[in-house]
């Protein structure tokens, strides 16, 4: 048996996923019709599929029709993704792995979550179409994966080969790590008599020897913070923090830019992790101040550059 795995970039998925809205006139459901109802095959996750009514005479169904049939709601609805000659014609988003066996049986797996823009999803329903009928596998609580999904059984006693598939997504709040960040970065050339520096201020600044403190990121889209000149200086730059999926890996991006003066970045030392973890880099001395052991921070960049970017896999956060 051949297994074809499709794992693509999330940016391509935007073209295939869209609104869950559909005009009421397009949904004419007839549950009393004996052509609709319980179907087969049952998935490996013991989900019994149903054949539902819809506006398309060829058997194609939409997420809006599925939502109406089951009396539920989807937060992100997919268009049909066609399957032919062992290939899909549109990519799936990062975080969603789809496998087809023998051109018929579908398995899917959500890698923790499907991230689109700044929202997180899992699978609420899958529409599996073959020949002129489609099976709908509905997951009332959402699903991270299932296998053995297929189109309805035809006259041969076996499921029809896969012709297209649609994923209907439901939003949820995953458990994401706590992220605080502390930065110290040098600005002046290495051979300068005095080396200027900049850093973050925030929690803990008031009793830190360098007035360094941590900023917090909550995984709710792009956020900006001030970068300050030295211990007591004014704002000198900007820190932009965002997160994104890339090849099923979740990354944190920390971008440093100068907004005041003509500086470039030299050695940059960044802590990113939990607040408790940051405490391991603090030393309390007799003067009552905490000294940040910034040279031991886990993320270091030393290239002389105008714009500094840290790209961090969230699994590497401390």
C-alpha positions as CSV (number, residue, x, y, z in Angstrom):
1,X,0.0,0.0,0.0
2,X,1.2,3.5,-0.8
3,X,0.8,6.2,1.7
4,X,1.0,9.8,0.5
5,X,1.7,12.4,3.1
6,X,1.0,16.1,2.5
7,X,2.4,18.6,4.8
8,X,2.5,22.2,3.4
9,X,2.9,25.8,4.5
10,X,0.0,27.6,6.2
11,X,0.1,30.5,3.9
12,X,-1.3,28.4,1.0
13,X,-4.2,27.3,3.1
14,X,-5.7,30.7,3.2
15,X,-6.7,30.3,-0.4
16,X,-8.5,27.0,0.5
17,X,-10.2,28.1,3.7
18,X,-12.9,30.7,4.0
19,X,-16.1,31.9,5.4
20,X,-18.5,29.6,7.1
21,X,-21.4,31.7,5.9
22,X,-23.8,30.4,3.4
23,X,-27.1,31.8,2.1
24,X,-30.1,30.0,3.8
25,X,-31.6,29.5,0.4
26,X,-28.7,27.3,-0.6
27,X,-29.4,24.9,2.3
28,X,-32.4,22.7,1.8
29,X,-32.2,19.8,4.2
30,X,-34.5,16.8,4.1
31,X,-33.7,14.5,7.0
32,X,-36.7,12.4,6.3
33,X,-35.3,11.3,2.9
34,X,-34.0,7.7,3.2
35,X,-31.0,8.6,0.9
36,X,-29.5,10.4,3.9
37,X,-28.4,9.4,7.3
38,X,-26.0,6.8,8.8
39,X,-23.4,5.5,6.4
40,X,-20.1,3.6,6.4
41,X,-17.2,2.9,6.8
42,X,-16.9,3.7,10.5
43,X,-13.6,5.5,11.2
44,X,-10.8,3.9,13.3
45,X,-11.8,6.5,16.0
46,X,-15.4,4.9,15.9
47,X,-17.0,7.9,14.3
48,X,-20.0,6.8,12.3
49,X,-20.3,9.0,9.2
50,X,-23.5,10.4,7.7
51,X,-24.6,11.2,4.2
52,X,-26.4,14.6,4.4
53,X,-28.6,16.6,2.1
54,X,-27.2,19.6,0.3
55,X,-27.7,21.9,-2.7
56,X,-25.1,20.2,-5.0
57,X,-26.6,17.4,-7.0
58,X,-23.2,15.8,-7.5
59,X,-22.9,15.0,-3.8
60,X,-20.4,17.7,-2.8
61,X,-21.2,19.2,0.6
62,X,-20.0,22.4,2.4
63,X,-19.2,23.1,6.0
64,X,-22.2,25.4,6.2
65,X,-24.4,22.4,5.2
66,X,-22.7,20.2,7.7
67,X,-23.2,22.8,10.5
68,X,-26.9,23.1,9.6
69,X,-27.4,19.3,9.5
70,X,-25.8,18.6,12.9
71,X,-26.9,21.8,14.5
72,X,-23.4,23.0,15.3
73,X,-21.0,25.8,14.4
74,X,-17.6,25.9,12.7
75,X,-15.2,28.8,13.1
76,X,-13.1,28.3,9.9
77,X,-14.6,26.5,6.9
78,X,-12.7,24.8,4.1
79,X,-13.4,24.7,0.4
80,X,-13.1,21.4,-1.4
81,X,-9.6,20.2,-2.0
82,X,-9.5,17.8,-5.0
83,X,-7.5,14.6,-5.0
84,X,-6.4,13.1,-8.3
85,X,-3.5,10.9,-9.4
86,X,-2.2,10.6,-5.9
87,X,-2.1,14.4,-5.3
88,X,-4.1,17.1,-3.7
89,X,-4.6,20.3,-5.8
90,X,-4.3,22.6,-2.8
91,X,-2.1,22.6,0.3
92,X,-3.2,22.0,3.9
93,X,-2.1,24.3,6.6
94,X,0.9,23.8,8.8
95,X,-0.2,21.7,11.8
96,X,-2.5,19.4,9.8
97,X,-1.0,16.2,8.4
98,X,-3.1,14.3,5.8
99,X,-2.4,10.8,4.6
100,X,-4.2,8.8,1.8
101,X,-3.9,5.1,1.5
102,X,-4.7,3.2,-1.7
103,X,-6.3,6.3,-3.1
104,X,-9.3,5.7,-0.7
105,X,-8.7,5.8,3.0
106,X,-7.9,9.1,4.7
107,X,-6.0,9.7,8.0
108,X,-5.4,13.1,9.5
109,X,-3.4,14.3,12.4
110,X,-3.3,17.7,14.1
111,X,0.1,18.5,15.4
112,X,-1.0,20.2,18.7
113,X,-3.0,22.8,16.8
114,X,-3.7,24.3,13.4
115,X,-2.5,27.9,13.5
116,X,-4.0,30.4,11.1
117,X,-3.2,34.0,11.7
118,X,-3.3,34.4,15.5
119,X,-6.0,31.8,16.1
120,X,-5.8,28.1,16.9
121,X,-8.0,25.3,15.6
122,X,-8.6,21.6,15.6
123,X,-10.8,19.5,13.3
124,X,-14.6,19.7,13.8
125,X,-15.7,17.7,10.8
126,X,-14.3,16.1,7.6
127,X,-16.3,15.8,4.4
128,X,-14.9,12.8,2.3
129,X,-16.3,12.7,-1.2
130,X,-16.0,9.8,-3.7
131,X,-18.1,9.2,-6.9
132,X,-21.4,11.1,-6.4
133,X,-21.7,10.9,-2.6
134,X,-19.9,12.2,0.4
135,X,-19.5,10.9,4.0
136,X,-19.4,13.5,6.8
137,X,-17.4,12.6,9.9
138,X,-18.4,14.9,12.7
139,X,-16.4,15.4,15.9
140,X,-18.6,17.1,18.5
141,X,-15.7,17.9,20.8
142,X,-13.2,18.5,18.0
143,X,-10.4,16.1,17.0
144,X,-6.7,15.9,16.9
145,X,-6.7,13.0,14.5
146,X,-8.5,10.0,13.1
147,X,-8.0,7.4,10.4
148,X,-10.0,5.0,8.2
149,X,-12.2,7.8,6.8
150,X,-13.5,7.2,3.3
151,X,-16.3,8.0,0.9
152,X,-19.6,6.0,1.1
153,X,-19.6,2.3,0.1
154,X,-20.6,1.8,-3.5
155,X,-22.2,-1.2,-5.4
156,X,-18.9,-3.1,-5.2
157,X,-19.2,-3.3,-1.4
158,X,-16.2,-1.0,-1.0
159,X,-15.8,2.7,-0.5
160,X,-15.4,4.8,-3.7
161,X,-12.0,6.3,-4.4
162,X,-11.3,9.7,-2.9
163,X,-12.2,12.6,-5.2
164,X,-12.1,15.5,-2.8
165,X,-12.0,16.4,0.9
166,X,-13.0,19.3,3.1
167,X,-12.0,20.2,6.6
168,X,-14.3,22.2,8.9
169,X,-12.3,23.7,11.9
170,X,-13.3,24.7,15.4
171,X,-11.4,27.2,17.4
172,X,-9.9,26.4,20.8
173,X,-7.3,27.7,23.3
174,X,-4.3,25.4,23.4
175,X,-1.9,25.3,26.4
176,X,0.9,27.6,25.3
177,X,4.1,28.2,27.3
178,X,4.6,31.2,29.5
179,X,7.0,33.6,27.7
180,X,8.9,36.5,29.3
181,X,11.9,38.1,27.6
182,X,14.9,40.0,28.9
183,X,17.4,41.6,26.5
184,X,20.7,43.3,26.7
185,X,22.4,44.3,23.4
186,X,25.6,46.2,22.7
187,X,25.4,49.0,20.2
188,X,28.9,50.6,19.8
189,X,31.8,49.1,17.8
190,X,34.0,46.6,19.5
191,X,37.0,48.8,19.3
192,X,35.3,51.8,20.9
193,X,36.6,53.2,24.2
194,X,33.1,52.9,25.7
195,X,30.5,50.5,24.5
196,X,26.9,51.7,24.5
197,X,24.1,49.2,25.2
198,X,20.4,49.0,25.3
199,X,17.9,46.7,27.0
200,X,14.4,45.9,28.1
201,X,12.7,47.4,31.1
202,X,9.7,45.9,32.9
203,X,9.1,43.5,35.7
204,X,12.1,43.6,38.1
205,X,13.7,46.8,36.7
206,X,13.4,48.7,40.0
207,X,15.8,46.4,41.9
208,X,18.1,45.4,39.0
209,X,21.6,46.7,38.8
210,X,21.2,47.5,35.1
211,X,17.6,48.4,35.4
212,X,16.8,45.4,33.2
213,X,13.3,43.9,33.5
214,X,11.3,41.4,31.6
215,X,8.5,41.9,29.0
216,X,5.7,39.4,28.5
217,X,4.3,37.8,25.3
218,X,0.9,36.2,25.2
219,X,0.7,34.6,21.7
220,X,-2.0,36.9,20.5
221,X,-0.5,38.3,17.4
222,X,2.3,40.8,16.8
223,X,3.2,42.9,19.8
224,X,5.7,45.8,20.2
225,X,7.9,46.9,23.1
226,X,10.3,49.6,23.8
227,X,14.1,49.2,23.7
228,X,15.8,51.6,26.1
229,X,19.3,53.2,25.9
230,X,21.4,52.1,28.8
231,X,20.4,52.1,32.4
232,X,18.5,55.3,32.5
233,X,18.3,56.5,28.9
234,X,15.2,57.1,26.8
235,X,13.7,54.8,24.2
236,X,16.1,54.1,21.4
237,X,14.5,51.3,19.5
238,X,11.6,48.9,19.1
239,X,11.2,45.2,19.8
240,X,8.6,43.4,17.8
241,X,7.5,39.9,18.9
242,X,5.4,37.5,16.9
243,X,4.9,33.8,16.5
244,X,4.1,31.6,13.5
245,X,4.1,28.0,12.1
246,X,6.7,26.8,9.7
247,X,6.8,23.1,8.6
248,X,4.8,22.1,11.6
249,X,7.1,23.8,14.0
250,X,6.0,26.8,16.1
251,X,8.4,29.7,16.2
252,X,8.8,32.8,18.2
253,X,10.3,35.8,16.3
254,X,12.0,38.7,18.2
255,X,13.0,41.6,16.0
256,X,15.2,44.5,17.2
257,X,15.2,47.8,15.4
258,X,16.8,51.2,16.1
259,X,14.4,54.1,15.9
260,X,16.5,56.9,17.4
261,X,20.1,57.6,16.3
262,X,22.4,55.8,14.0
263,X,23.4,52.5,15.6
264,X,23.8,48.9,14.7
265,X,23.6,45.8,16.9
266,X,26.6,43.9,18.1
267,X,26.4,41.2,20.7
268,X,22.8,40.7,21.7
269,X,21.9,38.5,24.7
270,X,18.3,37.3,25.0
271,X,16.5,35.3,27.7
272,X,13.1,33.8,26.6
273,X,11.2,31.5,28.8
274,X,9.3,31.4,32.1
275,X,9.6,34.1,34.8
276,X,10.8,31.4,37.2
277,X,13.5,30.3,34.7
278,X,14.8,33.9,34.5
279,X,15.4,33.9,38.2
280,X,18.2,31.3,37.6
281,X,20.1,34.1,35.9
282,X,19.8,36.6,38.8
283,X,22.3,37.0,41.5
284,X,21.4,39.0,44.7
285,X,24.3,40.9,46.1
286,X,24.9,42.7,49.4
287,X,23.8,46.1,47.9
288,X,20.3,44.6,47.7
289,X,20.3,44.6,43.9
290,X,19.9,41.7,41.5
291,X,22.6,41.3,38.9
292,X,21.5,39.7,35.6
293,X,24.0,37.2,34.3
294,X,23.1,38.2,30.7
295,X,26.2,36.6,29.1
296,X,24.7,33.2,30.1
297,X,21.4,33.9,28.5
298,X,20.4,31.0,26.1
299,X,20.0,33.0,22.9
300,X,23.0,35.0,21.7
301,X,23.7,36.7,18.3
302,X,27.0,38.5,17.7
303,X,26.9,39.6,14.1
304,X,27.1,43.3,13.4
305,X,23.8,44.1,11.8
306,X,21.3,46.9,11.5
307,X,18.2,44.8,12.3
308,X,18.5,41.9,14.6
309,X,16.1,38.9,14.4
310,X,16.0,36.0,16.8
311,X,14.1,33.0,15.5
312,X,13.3,30.6,18.4
313,X,11.5,27.2,18.3
314,X,9.1,27.4,21.3
315,X,10.2,23.9,22.3
316,X,13.6,25.5,23.1
317,X,12.2,28.1,25.5
318,X,13.5,27.7,29.0
